[in-house]
Amino acid sequence: MSYELSNSRLKSQNSKLSIMSRVCELTGKRPVSGNSVSHSNRKTRRRFLPNLFKKRFFVPETGEWIILKVSNTALRSISKHGLSAYLKKQQARGFAQGISLTPKSGS
């Protein structure tokens, strides 16, 4: 509980300082834990982090630019198939990203 309070206090004091998770917004890839194995076969715990990038995408259906934190595999799939096709494919698989492909009625 004190962690949440200190985190919100930090965000309110300095808007640029925020604790961000290492999770891909499209695939849901997140850090996994495992062992570092030395030459002598000694094992110590470590984390395997996903290869994430902050990337700007243009959504032609809405006419807007969006900024997403995506993994390298998601970026390669988007480059191959296109953003809207990739999002539709992910939604069909049951991954909800919270990105709407319908145009806004206000514009």
C-alpha positions as CSV (number, residue, x, y, z in Angstrom):
1,M,0.0,0.0,0.0
2,S,2.8,2.4,0.8
3,Y,4.3,1.7,-2.6
4,E,1.1,2.8,-4.4
5,L,1.0,6.0,-2.3
6,S,4.6,6.9,-3.0
7,N,4.1,6.1,-6.7
8,S,1.1,8.5,-7.0
9,R,2.9,11.1,-5.0
10,L,5.9,10.9,-7.4
11,K,3.6,11.2,-10.4
12,S,1.8,14.3,-9.0
13,Q,5.1,16.0,-8.1
14,N,6.8,15.4,-11.4
15,S,4.7,14.6,-14.4
16,K,7.7,13.4,-16.4
17,L,8.7,10.8,-13.8
18,S,6.5,7.7,-14.1
19,I,7.1,4.0,-13.4
20,M,6.3,2.2,-16.6
21,S,5.7,-1.5,-17.0
22,R,7.7,-3.6,-19.4
23,V,4.7,-5.1,-21.1
24,C,3.9,-5.0,-24.9
25,E,0.5,-3.3,-25.4
26,L,-0.4,-5.5,-28.4
27,T,0.9,-9.0,-27.6
28,G,1.0,-8.9,-23.8
29,K,4.6,-10.1,-23.6
30,R,6.1,-9.4,-20.2
31,P,9.2,-10.2,-18.3
32,V,9.7,-13.9,-17.4
33,S,12.1,-15.3,-14.8
34,G,14.7,-18.0,-15.2
35,N,18.2,-18.9,-14.3
36,S,21.6,-17.6,-15.3
37,V,23.7,-20.7,-15.6
38,S,27.5,-20.3,-15.2
39,H,30.2,-22.4,-16.7
40,S,30.4,-24.3,-13.4
41,N,26.6,-24.9,-13.8
42,R,25.8,-22.6,-10.8
43,K,22.3,-21.1,-11.1
44,T,21.2,-17.7,-10.1
45,R,17.8,-16.1,-10.7
46,R,17.4,-13.5,-13.4
47,R,14.7,-11.8,-15.6
48,F,14.3,-12.1,-19.3
49,L,12.9,-8.8,-20.5
50,P,10.9,-8.4,-23.7
51,N,12.4,-6.3,-26.5
52,L,10.1,-3.3,-26.4
53,F,10.0,-0.1,-28.4
54,K,7.9,3.1,-28.1
55,K,6.6,3.6,-31.6
56,R,4.2,6.0,-33.2
57,F,1.6,4.5,-35.6
58,F,-0.9,6.2,-38.0
59,V,-4.4,4.6,-37.9
60,P,-5.9,5.4,-41.3
61,E,-9.4,4.5,-40.2
62,T,-9.5,7.2,-37.5
63,G,-6.9,9.5,-39.1
64,E,-5.0,9.7,-35.8
65,W,-1.4,9.0,-34.6
66,I,-1.1,6.7,-31.6
67,I,1.9,5.9,-29.5
68,L,2.3,2.3,-28.4
69,K,4.9,0.3,-26.5
70,V,5.3,-2.8,-28.7
71,S,7.6,-5.8,-28.8
72,N,9.9,-6.5,-31.7
73,T,7.7,-9.4,-32.9
74,A,4.6,-7.2,-32.9
75,L,6.5,-4.6,-34.8
76,R,7.6,-7.1,-37.4
77,S,4.0,-8.4,-37.8
78,I,2.7,-4.9,-38.2
79,S,5.3,-4.2,-40.9
80,K,4.3,-7.3,-42.7
81,H,0.5,-7.2,-42.5
82,G,-0.3,-3.6,-41.5
83,L,-1.6,-2.2,-38.3
84,S,-5.4,-2.5,-38.9
85,A,-5.1,-6.1,-40.1
86,Y,-2.8,-7.0,-37.2
87,L,-5.3,-5.5,-34.7
88,K,-8.2,-7.3,-36.2
89,K,-6.3,-10.6,-36.1
90,Q,-5.4,-10.0,-32.4
91,Q,-9.0,-9.2,-31.6
92,A,-10.2,-12.4,-33.3
93,R,-7.8,-14.3,-31.1
94,G,-9.2,-12.7,-28.0
95,F,-6.6,-10.1,-27.2
96,A,-8.2,-6.8,-26.3
97,Q,-5.9,-3.8,-26.8
98,G,-8.3,-1.0,-26.2
99,I,-7.5,0.5,-29.6
100,S,-10.6,1.4,-31.6
101,L,-10.5,1.2,-35.4
102,T,-13.8,3.0,-35.9
103,P,-13.6,6.7,-36.8
104,K,-14.6,9.3,-34.2
105,S,-18.0,10.9,-34.8
106,G,-16.8,14.4,-33.7
107,S,-14.4,14.8,-36.7
